[in-house]
């Protein structure tokens, strides 16, 4: 698993998401300002709804742009035999099932595929991200999810 490749895939995915979000913003803005969105009576809320949608799309574009900036400025460090910190690519095992996570500055929940392996982006603000910070190979972490304790073993830190 190549950490630089994973970071590049995350940036590419965010760039693709940004194009889609900008298109949606443009369409929602046009709908909000179109003549047909003008209220015909006091109960007609099409224009207001379209304006709310455009505002939500604007916020989404801003979130993606912020995440892109964070990943472009994230230095790739060789973290072999070090503790887990921001930018770490971590292999975890839970009840015999392996999974890879990338501890990133933003875009938690994003998934990328590299050579058939699924990598989930998590942030230090998540319960798992908080539990992993400062840990190293062989450590076990426990997180509380929906009232249930989940235990993970750190298999590898890249």
C-alpha positions as CSV (number, residue, x, y, z in Angstrom):
1,X,0.0,0.0,0.0
2,X,1.4,3.4,-1.1
3,X,0.5,6.3,1.1
4,X,1.4,8.9,-1.6
5,X,-0.9,7.1,-4.0
6,X,-3.8,7.1,-1.5
7,X,-3.4,10.8,-0.9
8,X,-3.4,11.4,-4.7
9,X,-6.5,9.3,-5.1
10,X,-8.2,11.3,-2.3
11,X,-7.3,14.6,-4.1
12,X,-8.6,13.3,-7.4
13,X,-11.9,12.1,-5.8
14,X,-12.3,15.5,-4.2
15,X,-11.6,17.3,-7.5
16,X,-14.3,15.2,-9.2
17,X,-16.7,15.9,-6.4
18,X,-16.0,19.6,-6.7
19,X,-16.9,19.6,-10.4
20,X,-20.2,17.9,-9.6
21,X,-20.9,20.2,-6.7
22,X,-20.2,23.3,-8.8
23,X,-22.6,22.1,-11.5
24,X,-25.3,21.5,-8.9
25,X,-24.6,25.0,-7.4
26,X,-25.0,26.6,-10.8
27,X,-28.2,24.7,-11.5
28,X,-29.7,25.5,-8.1
29,X,-28.7,29.2,-8.4
30,X,-30.4,29.4,-11.8
31,X,-33.5,27.8,-10.4
32,X,-33.6,30.2,-7.5
33,X,-33.3,33.3,-9.8
34,X,-35.4,32.0,-12.7
35,X,-38.6,33.9,-13.5
36,X,-40.7,30.8,-12.9
37,X,-39.5,30.7,-9.3
38,X,-41.2,34.0,-8.5
39,X,-44.0,33.4,-6.0
40,X,-47.5,33.5,-7.5
41,X,-49.2,33.7,-4.1
42,X,-48.2,33.8,-0.5
43,X,-48.2,30.0,-0.3
44,X,-45.9,29.5,-3.3
45,X,-42.4,28.7,-1.8
46,X,-40.6,27.4,-4.9
47,X,-38.2,30.4,-5.1
48,X,-37.5,30.2,-1.3
49,X,-36.8,26.4,-1.5
50,X,-34.5,26.9,-4.5
51,X,-32.6,29.6,-2.6
52,X,-32.1,27.3,0.4
53,X,-30.9,24.6,-2.0
54,X,-28.5,27.0,-3.6
55,X,-27.1,28.0,-0.2
56,X,-26.6,24.4,0.7
57,X,-24.8,23.7,-2.5
58,X,-22.6,26.8,-2.0
59,X,-21.6,25.5,1.5
60,X,-20.9,22.0,0.0
61,X,-18.6,23.6,-2.6
62,X,-16.8,25.5,0.1
63,X,-16.3,22.3,2.2
64,X,-14.8,20.5,-0.7
65,X,-12.5,23.4,-1.6
66,X,-11.4,23.5,2.0
67,X,-10.7,19.7,2.1
68,X,-8.8,20.0,-1.2
69,X,-6.6,22.7,0.2
70,X,-6.0,20.6,3.4
71,X,-4.9,17.5,1.3
72,X,-2.7,19.5,-1.1
73,X,-0.9,21.0,1.9
74,X,-0.6,17.8,3.9
75,X,3.0,16.7,3.8
76,X,3.6,13.0,3.0
77,X,5.8,11.6,5.7
78,X,7.5,8.3,6.0
79,X,5.9,6.9,9.1
80,X,7.4,3.5,9.4
81,X,7.8,2.4,13.0
82,X,6.2,5.7,14.2
83,X,3.1,6.5,16.1
84,X,-0.2,7.3,14.3
85,X,-0.6,11.0,13.4
86,X,-2.3,13.0,10.7
87,X,-1.5,11.6,7.3
88,X,-1.1,8.0,8.5
89,X,-2.3,5.1,6.5
90,X,-3.3,2.4,9.0
91,X,-4.3,-1.3,8.7
92,X,-6.7,-2.4,11.3
93,X,-8.1,-5.7,12.2
94,X,-11.5,-6.3,13.9
95,X,-12.7,-9.8,14.7
96,X,-10.5,-11.2,12.0
97,X,-11.5,-8.7,9.3
98,X,-8.9,-6.3,8.0
99,X,-9.5,-2.8,6.8
100,X,-7.4,0.2,5.8
101,X,-8.1,3.8,7.0
102,X,-6.3,7.0,6.1
103,X,-6.2,9.6,9.0
104,X,-6.8,12.8,7.0
105,X,-7.4,16.4,7.9
106,X,-10.8,16.5,6.3
107,X,-13.3,14.6,4.0
108,X,-14.1,11.9,6.6
109,X,-16.2,9.1,5.1
110,X,-14.7,9.4,1.6
111,X,-13.6,6.0,0.2
112,X,-11.0,5.4,-2.4
113,X,-9.9,2.1,-4.1
114,X,-6.3,1.2,-4.8
115,X,-5.5,-2.1,-6.4
116,X,-8.8,-3.6,-5.3
117,X,-8.3,-2.4,-1.6
118,X,-10.9,-0.1,-0.2
119,X,-9.5,2.7,2.0
120,X,-11.7,4.8,4.3
121,X,-10.8,8.4,5.2
122,X,-11.3,9.2,8.8
123,X,-10.5,12.4,10.7
124,X,-9.0,13.0,14.1
125,X,-12.4,14.3,15.2
126,X,-14.0,10.9,14.8
127,X,-14.0,8.5,17.8
128,X,-11.8,6.0,15.9
129,X,-9.5,8.8,14.8
130,X,-9.1,10.0,18.3
131,X,-8.5,6.5,19.6
132,X,-5.8,5.9,17.0
133,X,-3.8,9.1,17.5
134,X,-0.5,8.3,19.2
135,X,-0.8,4.5,18.8
136,X,1.5,2.2,16.9
137,X,1.8,-1.4,15.5
138,X,0.4,-4.0,17.8
139,X,-1.7,-1.6,19.9
140,X,-5.4,-2.2,20.5
141,X,-7.9,0.5,20.5
142,X,-11.5,0.5,21.7
143,X,-14.3,2.8,20.6
144,X,-17.9,3.2,21.6
145,X,-20.2,3.1,18.6
146,X,-24.0,3.2,19.1
147,X,-23.6,2.1,22.7
148,X,-21.4,-0.9,21.7
149,X,-17.7,-1.3,22.3
150,X,-15.7,-2.1,19.2
151,X,-12.1,-3.3,19.5
152,X,-9.5,-2.9,16.8
153,X,-5.9,-4.0,16.5
154,X,-3.4,-1.8,14.7
155,X,-1.7,-4.1,12.3
156,X,0.4,-1.7,10.3
157,X,1.1,2.1,10.2
158,X,2.4,3.6,7.0
